[in-house]
Every structure is written in C-alpha cells, then in structure tokens.
Amino acid sequence: MNSIPKEDVDVVIKANDIVEVVSEYVQLKKSGRNYFGLCPFHNENTPSFSVAEDKQIFYCFGCQKGGDVVTYIMEMEGYSFIDAVKYLADRGGVQLSLVDSEKEGPRISDESQNVISAYGWLTKLYHHLLRFAKDGKDGYQYFKNRGISDETIDTFKLGFAPNKSEFTASFLEKKGFHLQPLIKAGVLLDRENEQPIDRFRGRIIFPIRNHLGITVGFGARTLLKDDTPKYLNSAESELFKKNTLLFNFDLAKKHIRKLNEVILFEGYMDVISSYQAGFKNCVATMGTSLTEYQAKLLKRYVDTIIICYDSDRAGQEGAYRAAKILQGVGCSVKVGLLQDGMDPDSFIQEYGAKQFENQVIKGSDTFITFYMRYLRDKYALNQEDDRIRYIQAVLKEIAKIKSVIEREHYLKIIQDEFKISLDALQQELSRYVTVEKREQKKHQTKKTDVHFKEDIKLRPAYHNAERQLLAYMMQDKTITSKVQDDIGARFNIDAHKIIATHLYAFYEDCDTPMSVHF
C-alpha cells in the first residue's frame, strides 16, 4: 500500500481551505461562525450540513457524516485516502513524498479505470489528428467554418476520428489495451469474426468530462449529409450516464460560483461558442431533456438559472420542461429570448458577444413572461373562449408567485392587453391563490404524514426531554453554551439536531434569547 507522511498530509490540509473546497460542491451561507448548506450526502430541504472554518471540519446533523477536507473528498468522489490526498495536493500545489509500493486507486472498478485510460489516450489521439494531421483536416475545417479558434479547440480538446474502421482498435492494441472490455463499454463496436471498429469513425469528437475534468465518454457529430444518426454519444456505463452529466461543468463551476448564475444550453456548440465569447458560466445537457438529478446538481451551486435553448418550437417546449424541473428543486428561472430560427451559437456568430449579453442574457425573461409568450401559440387569442382559457392558465401560474407586487405587475400586463378590469383579475387570481395554497398544504401533509402519525403515538421520554431542553435553550444563551459543550449534536431526533445547530450558530452573534425574536 502507498503511504504518505503525516507531515505531508498536514501541509495538504492547510493548503486546502475546507470552506473553499466544499463550496465547489455545495452552496454555503454563513451563519455565525459557521457555514451551512444542503447536505450533498442525503436529500433534505432544510440545511443541516455545517462547515466550521476555524476548525476546518464539516458535519451533517442529518446523516452524521463528518470529518476534515480529506474525508470530504473521499465521501464525495469515492476516493481512497491516498487518492483524496493526491487530488488535494494537486489542487493546493503541494509536492507529496509517497513511499513506493502498490498503487491504490479510486473506488471504481478496474474495468472502468481501464476505460478511463482508453478515453484519455483517444482524446489525445483525436485532438492531435484534428489539429495537426491530414486525416483530421475535415474536422478542423468544420470548426474553423463555425468560427472556433485554435485556442478554444485546445481548451475543449476537440478532435476527429478518421473514417477508418480498424484504426482506433489497432491504436489501442498497440497501447496494450485488451479490446473486449472496451467493446463492452461501447468504446468500440464488435463485428463477428472481425477486428472491432471505431464507434465514432468519420465524426468530430467532443470529449465529455466529469466534474473533476476526467474524460468519461465522447459526443460525436457526423460530417456526412446522409450519415445517421447525426449525433452519437458513448454508450451508457458506470462512467457515462447522460442523465447525470453536464457538458463543460468542470470548467464552468468556478465561474458559476463567481457570477452566482449559470447559463443552460441544449448543445455542445452553444457552450463552446459562448465560452469562447466570454460566457464561461455555461453548461449543456447531453442531447437529452434536463433531469431532476442535473437540476439538483445545479441547485447545489447556484440559485439562478438562465435557460437558453433554440428559438424553434421544440427548443421552447424543452425550455418550458426544464424550467418546471428547475423550479421544482427551488431554482429561480429566467429564459433567454432568441430571434426566430436562431440558436445561441448562430446568434453569437451573427451578432457578437456584446449583443448576446445585452439582448439574451441581461434581457432574459422571467419565467412568467416566458410562460405567457410560450402559451400564446397554444390558443387562438382572436377567439373569445380561447382568450379566456389563456388568461385563466396564466393566472394559475401567477398564483404560485409569493410576491404581491410581482403578481400585480403581471395582472396589469394582462389588463392592458385584454382590457379586463384589474378588480376582476384580482378576484379571479385570489380564487386560484386559495386553490394553490390548498394544494401546497396537501403536498406538505403527504410529505409529513409519517411524522404526524408518530406524533399521535405516545412519544418516548427522551423525545419529550429533548423538546423541553430546546425550549430552555431558546430562552437562555448560557444553557445553550452548556448543552453545546456537553451534548453537541448528540440529539436522538434529526429535527432536534438541526434546531440545536441553528441555536448554536444564532448565539455566536447574539446575546439576547432567541425567543424574543419571534
């Protein structure tokens, strides 16, 4: 087993502030001396995950996971101790003194490790062919025609797979790879009694990296008119799961943090063009609809999402579906408006970065404004019954808005367009607000039904004792300090752990009892 001197580990930990490391995965907010956020290790709606900057540790009061920055990386990435330290050493610019012995790797199968290695070699090969070889000139010319610079081609390691059936298999064999595992992983395609062939032959290559920047698959586009399918991805595997990956997430995440918003595109070229134009906080799905998993991943990093899909009907339908999923996980959604027949890439190429920023990004619509425009195509507004149904549909969506001022703003837009009195619209809206509140209450009841059933039963003595102790803590800072020293987070009930955590944080900045603030 490899070993790392304790002195080196201590240096690595000091070189990686835990708040900065955790912030690359979780949206943290400071409360008192500590930082809090939604736990990345289990699903929750109320933040119970805390990071103590002074102690350089994390702890979740919900799932009880905790430790230092090395433990955090081990838990998040499935790394062994040594690989977590290596990763953090690279991140912090620390030179390690490894004791030579058997190499330890991340907790993924040997087969997947082999596939990662193959993808690494192929990324270099395809990129080299595109940039410097005669076999890649068609791919290179394609990107040049799309306005992509050499620098951007190098940043994304764009490549070209030559239209030679056995070229890739021969290359990998010469590098010492066994082909059967690569066929199983979908890197190569099997042919009965013949040499396996390249899955992506004759296509330009978009390396797909995970959030750590490791290539785990390829997206590919044909350059031939009659070749189908036009776009092709790597096969689903332990490494490559389309519903969990986001194109360019590894490069974008630090910019997402800095700008506190992310631009969500549909296609690889949209991301590449916008990144080249200076919009580096951009990602894209893998040619499929946005999933709840991807939405939750984005929510961990940022609150505001700007959806920028193609302007055609399919693009707008996709934008609506994505917006509803993002709203469902608690994101604030805006939608960029492109001119008819344009996609983000073509808009940037034709009008430039400045106009894209002003018209599409800064000029993006709120969800309700987008929804009103989106719905118009579904109704014949010159007909009275369709007009009424359209207004009712919009009012139902406005009823979900909490801000009274914002509601009034949209009601006035409807009033001005359809010449309906504000009073009538407000009466109709109040009916929908009542229905919406009832639905939310019903949904909340379903979610907490188990807890209500538990409350009906006679509670254990420790449950009542903890409730009483929390009540005393809300009345007295001294009691809270004593409990923090003696008990800390060792409450039996998860909800009580969360309440205690917030009380500890509250009294770090405030001397008056919490109860007087209610």
C-alpha positions as CSV (number, residue, x, y, z in Angstrom):
1,M,0.0,0.0,0.0
2,N,1.2,3.5,-0.7
3,S,1.7,5.7,2.4
4,I,2.0,9.5,2.8
5,P,4.0,11.0,5.7
6,K,1.7,12.7,8.2
7,E,3.6,15.9,7.8
8,D,2.7,16.0,4.1
9,V,-1.0,15.3,4.9
10,D,-1.0,18.2,7.3
11,V,0.5,20.5,4.7
12,V,-2.1,19.4,2.1
13,I,-4.9,20.1,4.6
14,K,-3.6,23.5,5.4
15,A,-3.3,24.3,1.6
16,N,-7.0,23.5,1.0
17,D,-9.4,25.6,3.0
18,I,-12.4,23.4,3.7
19,V,-14.9,26.2,3.0
20,E,-13.4,26.7,-0.5
21,V,-13.4,23.0,-1.3
22,V,-16.9,22.3,0.0
23,S,-18.1,25.5,-1.9
24,E,-17.1,23.8,-5.1
25,Y,-19.9,21.3,-4.4
26,V,-22.4,22.9,-2.1
27,Q,-23.9,26.4,-1.9
28,L,-22.9,27.6,1.6
29,K,-24.3,30.5,3.6
30,K,-22.6,31.9,6.7
31,S,-24.5,31.9,10.0
32,G,-22.5,32.9,13.0
33,R,-19.0,31.4,12.8
34,N,-20.0,28.5,10.7
35,Y,-21.3,27.9,7.2
36,F,-24.5,26.0,6.3
37,G,-26.0,24.3,3.3
38,L,-28.0,21.4,2.0
39,C,-26.1,18.1,2.7
40,P,-24.6,16.6,-0.5
41,F,-24.8,13.1,1.0
42,H,-28.5,12.8,1.6
43,N,-31.7,14.5,0.4
44,E,-33.1,17.3,2.6
45,N,-35.0,20.6,2.3
46,T,-33.7,22.3,5.5
47,P,-29.9,22.8,5.7
48,S,-28.3,20.6,8.3
49,F,-24.9,20.4,6.8
50,S,-22.3,22.7,8.5
51,V,-18.7,23.7,7.9
52,A,-16.6,25.1,10.6
53,E,-13.9,27.3,9.1
54,D,-12.0,27.8,12.3
55,K,-11.8,24.0,13.0
56,Q,-11.5,23.1,9.3
57,I,-14.2,20.3,9.6
58,F,-17.6,19.5,8.3
59,Y,-20.6,17.8,9.9
60,C,-24.1,16.9,8.8
61,F,-26.6,16.8,11.7
62,G,-28.9,14.8,9.5
63,C,-26.8,11.8,8.2
64,Q,-24.0,12.2,10.8
65,K,-21.2,12.3,8.2
66,G,-18.3,14.5,9.2
67,G,-14.5,15.0,9.1
68,D,-11.8,17.1,7.6
69,V,-11.3,18.2,4.0
70,V,-9.7,14.8,3.1
71,T,-12.7,12.9,4.4
72,Y,-15.0,15.2,2.5
73,I,-13.3,14.4,-0.8
74,M,-13.2,10.7,0.0
75,E,-17.0,10.8,0.6
76,M,-17.8,13.0,-2.4
77,E,-15.6,11.3,-5.0
78,G,-15.5,7.7,-3.7
79,Y,-11.7,8.1,-3.4
80,S,-9.4,6.2,-1.2
81,F,-7.5,8.2,1.5
82,I,-4.3,8.3,-0.7
83,D,-6.1,9.4,-3.8
84,A,-8.0,12.1,-1.9
85,V,-4.7,13.5,-0.6
86,K,-3.2,13.3,-4.1
87,Y,-6.2,15.2,-5.5
88,L,-6.0,17.9,-2.8
89,A,-2.2,18.1,-3.2
90,D,-2.6,18.8,-6.9
91,R,-5.3,21.4,-6.1
92,G,-3.2,23.1,-3.5
93,G,0.1,22.9,-5.3
94,V,1.8,20.6,-2.7
95,Q,4.6,18.2,-3.6
96,L,4.0,14.8,-1.9
97,S,6.6,12.3,-0.7
98,L,5.0,9.0,-1.5
99,V,6.5,5.8,-0.1
100,D,6.9,3.4,-3.0
101,S,4.6,0.4,-3.0
102,E,1.4,-1.0,-4.5
103,K,-0.6,1.8,-6.2
104,E,-4.0,2.5,-4.7
105,G,-6.8,3.9,-6.8
106,P,-10.3,5.4,-6.6
107,R,-13.1,3.2,-5.6
108,I,-14.2,2.3,-9.1
109,S,-13.8,-1.0,-10.9
110,D,-10.6,-1.9,-12.6
111,E,-12.6,-2.2,-15.8
112,S,-13.8,1.4,-15.5
113,Q,-10.2,2.5,-14.7
114,N,-9.1,0.8,-18.0
115,V,-11.9,2.6,-19.9
116,I,-10.9,5.9,-18.4
117,S,-7.3,5.3,-19.6
118,A,-8.5,4.4,-23.1
119,Y,-10.6,7.6,-23.3
120,G,-7.6,9.5,-22.2
121,W,-5.4,8.1,-25.0
122,L,-8.2,8.6,-27.6
123,T,-8.8,12.2,-26.5
124,K,-5.1,12.9,-27.2
125,L,-5.2,11.0,-30.5
126,Y,-8.3,12.5,-31.9
127,H,-7.3,16.0,-30.8
128,H,-3.8,15.6,-32.4
129,L,-5.4,14.3,-35.7
130,L,-7.8,17.3,-35.8
131,R,-5.1,19.9,-35.2
132,F,-2.0,18.5,-37.0
133,A,-2.8,15.6,-39.3
134,K,-4.1,15.3,-42.8
135,D,-6.7,12.7,-41.6
136,G,-8.3,15.4,-39.4
137,K,-8.4,18.3,-41.8
138,D,-12.2,17.9,-42.5
139,G,-12.9,18.1,-38.8
140,Y,-10.6,21.1,-38.3
141,Q,-12.2,22.9,-41.2
142,Y,-15.7,22.3,-39.8
143,F,-14.7,24.1,-36.6
144,K,-13.0,26.9,-38.5
145,N,-16.2,27.4,-40.5
146,R,-18.1,27.7,-37.2
147,G,-15.7,30.4,-36.0
148,I,-13.9,28.3,-33.4
149,S,-10.4,29.4,-32.7
150,D,-7.4,27.1,-32.2
151,E,-7.2,28.2,-28.5
152,T,-10.8,27.1,-28.0
153,I,-10.2,23.8,-29.9
154,D,-7.3,23.1,-27.5
155,T,-9.4,24.1,-24.4
156,F,-12.1,21.6,-25.1
157,K,-9.7,19.1,-26.7
158,L,-12.0,18.8,-29.7
159,G,-11.0,16.0,-32.1
160,F,-11.7,14.0,-35.2
161,A,-12.0,10.2,-35.5
162,P,-10.8,9.2,-39.0
163,N,-13.2,7.3,-41.2
164,K,-11.0,4.1,-41.0
165,S,-12.8,1.1,-39.5
166,E,-9.9,-0.5,-37.6
167,F,-7.7,2.5,-37.0
168,T,-8.8,3.0,-33.3
169,A,-8.7,-0.6,-32.4
170,S,-5.2,-1.0,-33.7
171,F,-4.1,2.1,-31.9
172,L,-5.5,0.8,-28.5
173,E,-4.0,-2.6,-29.0
174,K,-0.6,-1.1,-29.6
175,K,-1.0,0.8,-26.3
176,G,-1.6,-2.5,-24.5
177,F,-5.4,-2.5,-24.1
178,H,-7.5,-5.6,-24.3
179,L,-10.3,-4.9,-26.7
180,Q,-13.1,-6.9,-25.2
181,P,-13.7,-4.7,-22.1
182,L,-13.7,-1.7,-24.5
183,I,-16.3,-3.3,-26.7
184,K,-18.4,-4.0,-23.5
185,A,-18.0,-0.3,-22.5
186,G,-19.1,0.9,-26.0
187,V,-15.8,2.5,-26.9
188,L,-15.5,0.0,-29.9
189,L,-18.2,-1.9,-31.9
190,D,-17.9,-5.6,-32.2
191,R,-18.0,-7.4,-35.6
192,E,-18.4,-11.2,-35.7
193,N,-15.0,-12.8,-36.5
194,E,-13.5,-9.5,-37.5
195,Q,-11.5,-6.7,-35.8
196,P,-13.7,-4.3,-33.8
197,I,-14.4,-1.0,-35.4
198,D,-14.4,2.6,-34.1
199,R,-17.9,3.6,-32.8
200,F,-17.2,7.3,-33.8
201,R,-15.4,6.9,-37.1
202,G,-15.7,9.8,-39.5
203,R,-17.1,12.1,-36.8
204,I,-15.9,15.2,-35.0
205,I,-15.3,14.4,-31.3
206,F,-16.5,16.3,-28.2
207,P,-14.8,14.8,-25.1
208,I,-17.3,14.6,-22.2
209,R,-15.6,15.2,-18.9
210,N,-17.0,14.6,-15.4
211,H,-16.9,17.4,-12.8
212,L,-13.2,16.6,-12.0
213,G,-12.2,17.1,-15.6
214,I,-11.7,13.4,-16.4
215,T,-12.9,12.2,-19.8
216,V,-15.6,9.6,-19.3
217,G,-17.1,9.5,-22.8
218,F,-17.5,11.2,-26.2
219,G,-20.2,13.1,-28.0
220,A,-19.7,13.0,-31.8
221,R,-21.2,14.6,-34.9
222,T,-21.1,13.3,-38.4
223,L,-19.8,15.5,-41.2
224,L,-21.7,13.5,-43.9
225,K,-25.1,14.6,-45.0
226,D,-26.7,11.1,-45.3
227,D,-25.0,9.6,-42.3
228,T,-27.3,8.7,-39.4
229,P,-27.6,9.4,-36.6
230,K,-26.4,13.0,-36.8
231,Y,-25.2,13.0,-33.2
232,L,-23.9,10.0,-31.3
233,N,-22.8,9.6,-27.7
234,S,-20.8,7.0,-25.8
235,A,-22.8,4.0,-24.6
236,E,-24.3,4.2,-21.1
237,S,-22.0,2.8,-18.5
238,E,-20.7,3.1,-14.9
239,L,-18.8,6.1,-16.0
240,F,-21.0,7.7,-18.6
241,K,-24.6,8.4,-17.5
242,K,-26.3,11.0,-19.7
243,N,-28.9,11.9,-17.1
244,T,-26.3,12.9,-14.5
245,L,-23.5,14.6,-16.6
246,L,-23.5,18.2,-17.8
247,F,-21.2,19.2,-20.6
248,N,-18.4,21.7,-19.5
249,F,-19.4,21.6,-15.9
250,D,-15.8,21.0,-14.8
251,L,-14.6,24.3,-16.4
252,A,-17.8,26.3,-15.7
253,K,-18.3,25.6,-12.0
254,K,-15.8,28.2,-10.6
255,H,-17.4,30.8,-12.9
256,I,-20.8,29.8,-11.8
257,R,-19.8,30.4,-8.2
258,K,-18.3,33.8,-9.0
259,L,-21.2,35.1,-11.1
260,N,-23.9,33.3,-9.0
261,E,-25.8,32.2,-12.1
262,V,-25.5,29.6,-14.8
263,I,-26.5,29.6,-18.5
264,L,-28.1,26.3,-19.5
265,F,-27.8,25.3,-23.2
266,E,-29.0,22.4,-25.3
267,G,-25.9,21.7,-27.4
268,Y,-22.2,21.3,-27.2
269,M,-21.6,24.0,-29.9
270,D,-23.7,26.5,-28.0
271,V,-21.5,26.0,-25.0
272,I,-18.2,26.2,-27.0
273,S,-19.2,29.4,-28.9
274,S,-20.5,31.1,-25.7
275,Y,-17.4,30.1,-23.7
276,Q,-15.2,31.5,-26.5
277,A,-17.2,34.7,-26.4
278,G,-16.5,35.1,-22.7
279,F,-19.6,33.5,-21.1
280,K,-17.8,30.8,-19.1
281,N,-20.6,30.0,-16.7
282,C,-22.3,27.8,-19.2
283,V,-23.2,24.1,-19.4
284,A,-25.4,21.8,-21.6
285,T,-27.3,18.6,-21.3
286,M,-26.2,15.5,-23.2
287,G,-28.6,15.9,-26.1
288,T,-31.5,14.8,-23.8
289,S,-34.0,16.7,-21.6
290,L,-32.8,18.1,-18.3
291,T,-33.3,15.6,-15.5
292,E,-34.1,16.2,-11.8
293,Y,-30.7,14.9,-10.9
294,Q,-29.0,17.5,-13.1
295,A,-31.3,20.2,-11.7
296,K,-30.4,19.3,-8.2
297,L,-26.7,19.4,-9.1
298,L,-27.0,22.9,-10.4
299,K,-29.1,24.0,-7.3
300,R,-26.2,22.9,-5.1
301,Y,-24.0,25.5,-6.8
302,V,-26.3,28.4,-7.7
303,D,-29.9,29.7,-7.3
304,T,-30.4,31.5,-10.7
305,I,-30.5,29.5,-14.0
306,I,-30.8,31.2,-17.4
307,I,-32.2,28.7,-19.9
308,C,-31.1,29.5,-23.4
309,Y,-32.5,26.9,-25.8
310,D,-33.1,27.1,-29.6
311,S,-35.9,29.6,-30.6
312,D,-37.9,26.9,-32.6
313,R,-40.9,25.2,-31.1
314,A,-39.0,22.2,-30.0
315,G,-36.5,24.4,-28.2
316,Q,-39.2,26.4,-26.4
317,E,-41.0,23.2,-25.4
318,G,-37.7,21.9,-23.9
319,A,-37.1,25.3,-22.2
320,Y,-40.6,25.0,-20.5
321,R,-40.0,21.4,-19.3
322,A,-36.5,22.4,-18.0
323,A,-37.9,25.5,-16.2
324,K,-40.6,23.4,-14.4
325,I,-38.0,20.9,-13.3
326,L,-35.6,23.6,-12.1
327,Q,-38.5,25.4,-10.2
328,G,-39.3,22.1,-8.6
329,V,-35.9,21.9,-6.9
330,G,-36.1,25.5,-5.8
331,C,-34.2,27.4,-8.6
332,S,-35.0,30.9,-9.8
333,V,-35.5,30.6,-13.6
334,K,-35.0,33.0,-16.4
335,V,-35.3,32.3,-20.1
336,G,-33.2,33.9,-22.8
337,L,-35.1,35.1,-25.9
338,L,-33.5,34.5,-29.3
339,Q,-34.8,35.7,-32.7
340,D,-36.8,33.2,-34.8
341,G,-34.8,30.4,-36.4
342,M,-31.7,31.0,-34.3
343,D,-29.8,29.0,-31.8
344,P,-27.3,30.5,-29.3
345,D,-24.3,29.6,-31.4
346,S,-25.7,31.2,-34.6
347,F,-26.8,34.3,-32.7
348,I,-23.2,34.8,-31.3
349,Q,-21.7,34.2,-34.7
350,E,-24.0,36.7,-36.4
351,Y,-24.4,39.4,-33.8
352,G,-21.4,39.0,-31.5
353,A,-20.9,38.6,-27.8
354,K,-22.0,42.1,-26.7
355,Q,-25.4,41.8,-28.2
356,F,-25.8,38.3,-26.9
357,E,-25.0,39.6,-23.4
358,N,-27.4,42.6,-23.6
359,Q,-30.3,41.0,-25.5
360,V,-30.3,37.4,-24.5
361,I,-28.6,37.2,-21.1
362,K,-29.3,40.5,-19.4
363,G,-32.5,40.8,-21.3
364,S,-33.7,37.3,-20.3
365,D,-37.4,36.9,-19.4
366,T,-38.7,36.0,-16.0
367,F,-40.4,32.6,-16.1
368,I,-43.9,34.2,-16.1
369,T,-43.1,36.5,-19.0
370,F,-41.7,33.4,-20.9
371,Y,-44.7,31.4,-20.0
372,M,-47.2,34.0,-21.3
373,R,-45.3,34.0,-24.6
374,Y,-45.0,30.2,-24.7
375,L,-48.7,29.7,-24.1
376,R,-49.8,32.1,-26.8
377,D,-49.1,29.6,-29.6
378,K,-51.4,27.1,-27.9
379,Y,-54.5,29.3,-28.1
380,A,-56.4,31.2,-30.8
381,L,-56.5,34.6,-29.0
382,N,-58.8,36.1,-31.5
383,Q,-61.5,33.7,-30.3
384,E,-63.2,34.6,-27.1
385,D,-63.3,31.2,-25.4
386,D,-59.6,30.6,-26.1
387,R,-58.7,34.0,-24.9
388,I,-60.5,33.3,-21.5
389,R,-58.8,29.9,-21.2
390,Y,-55.4,31.5,-21.9
391,I,-55.9,34.2,-19.2
392,Q,-57.0,31.6,-16.7
393,A,-54.0,29.4,-17.4
394,V,-51.7,32.4,-16.9
395,L,-53.5,33.4,-13.7
396,K,-53.0,29.9,-12.3
397,E,-49.2,30.3,-12.8
398,I,-49.2,33.8,-11.3
399,A,-51.0,32.4,-8.2
400,K,-47.8,30.5,-7.4
401,I,-45.8,33.7,-7.0
402,K,-45.4,34.8,-3.4
403,S,-44.7,38.5,-4.0
404,V,-47.9,40.6,-4.1
405,I,-46.0,43.3,-6.1
406,E,-44.9,40.9,-8.7
407,R,-48.4,39.5,-9.1
408,E,-49.8,43.0,-9.6
409,H,-47.2,43.7,-12.2
410,Y,-48.3,40.7,-14.4
411,L,-52.0,41.5,-13.8
412,K,-51.5,44.9,-15.2
413,I,-49.9,43.4,-18.3
414,I,-53.0,41.2,-18.8
415,Q,-55.2,44.2,-18.1
416,D,-53.5,46.4,-20.7
417,E,-53.6,43.7,-23.4
418,F,-57.1,42.3,-22.9
419,K,-58.9,45.3,-21.5
420,I,-60.1,43.4,-18.4
421,S,-60.6,45.4,-15.1
422,L,-57.8,44.9,-12.5
423,D,-60.5,44.2,-9.9
424,A,-61.9,41.3,-11.9
425,L,-58.4,39.8,-12.5
426,Q,-57.6,40.2,-8.8
427,Q,-60.8,38.4,-7.8
428,E,-60.1,35.5,-10.2
429,L,-56.5,35.4,-9.0
430,S,-57.5,35.2,-5.3
431,R,-59.5,32.1,-6.1
432,Y,-56.5,30.4,-7.7
433,V,-54.3,31.5,-4.8
434,T,-56.6,29.7,-2.4
435,V,-56.5,26.6,-4.6
436,E,-52.7,26.8,-4.8
437,K,-52.4,27.1,-1.0
438,R,-54.7,24.1,-0.6
439,E,-52.6,22.1,-3.0
440,Q,-49.3,23.1,-1.2
441,K,-50.8,22.2,2.1
442,K,-52.0,18.8,0.7
443,H,-48.5,18.2,-0.6
444,Q,-46.9,19.1,2.7
445,T,-49.3,16.9,4.5
446,K,-48.3,13.9,2.3
447,K,-44.6,14.6,3.0
448,T,-45.0,14.9,6.7
449,D,-47.8,12.2,7.2
450,V,-45.4,9.8,8.8
451,H,-44.3,12.5,11.3
452,F,-47.9,13.3,12.1
453,K,-48.7,9.6,12.7
454,E,-45.7,9.4,15.0
455,D,-46.9,12.5,17.0
456,I,-50.3,10.8,17.6
457,K,-48.5,7.9,19.4
458,L,-47.1,8.4,22.9
459,R,-43.6,9.8,22.5
460,P,-40.6,8.2,24.1
461,A,-39.4,10.0,27.2
462,Y,-36.1,11.2,25.5
463,H,-38.2,12.8,22.7
464,N,-40.1,15.0,25.2
465,A,-36.9,15.7,27.2
466,E,-35.1,16.9,24.1
467,R,-38.1,19.2,23.2
468,Q,-38.1,20.6,26.7
469,L,-34.3,21.2,26.5
470,L,-34.6,23.0,23.2
471,A,-37.3,25.2,24.7
472,Y,-34.9,26.2,27.6
473,M,-32.1,26.8,25.0
474,M,-34.3,29.2,23.2
475,Q,-34.7,31.2,26.4
476,D,-31.1,31.2,27.6
477,K,-27.7,31.6,25.9
478,T,-25.9,30.1,29.0
479,I,-27.9,26.9,28.8
480,T,-27.2,26.7,25.1
481,S,-23.5,27.0,25.7
482,K,-23.6,24.3,28.3
483,V,-25.5,22.0,26.0
484,Q,-23.1,22.7,23.2
485,D,-20.2,21.7,25.4
486,D,-21.8,18.6,26.9
487,I,-24.0,17.2,24.2
488,G,-23.1,19.0,20.9
489,A,-25.0,17.2,18.1
490,R,-25.8,14.0,20.1
491,F,-29.6,14.5,20.0
492,N,-31.7,11.5,19.2
493,I,-34.2,13.2,16.8
494,D,-32.8,14.5,13.5
495,A,-35.1,17.6,13.6
496,H,-33.8,18.4,17.1
497,K,-30.2,18.2,15.8
498,I,-31.0,20.7,13.2
499,I,-32.7,23.1,15.6
500,A,-29.8,22.8,18.1
501,T,-27.3,23.6,15.3
502,H,-29.1,26.8,14.4
503,L,-29.3,27.8,18.1
504,Y,-25.5,27.3,18.4
505,A,-24.9,29.5,15.4
506,F,-27.5,32.1,16.5
507,Y,-26.0,32.7,19.9
508,E,-22.5,33.1,18.4
509,D,-23.6,36.5,17.2
510,C,-26.5,37.4,19.5
511,D,-26.7,37.6,23.4
512,T,-30.5,38.1,23.6
513,P,-32.7,34.9,23.9
514,M,-33.9,33.6,20.5
515,S,-37.5,33.6,21.8
516,V,-37.7,37.4,21.9
517,H,-37.1,37.5,18.1
518,F,-40.4,35.7,17.4
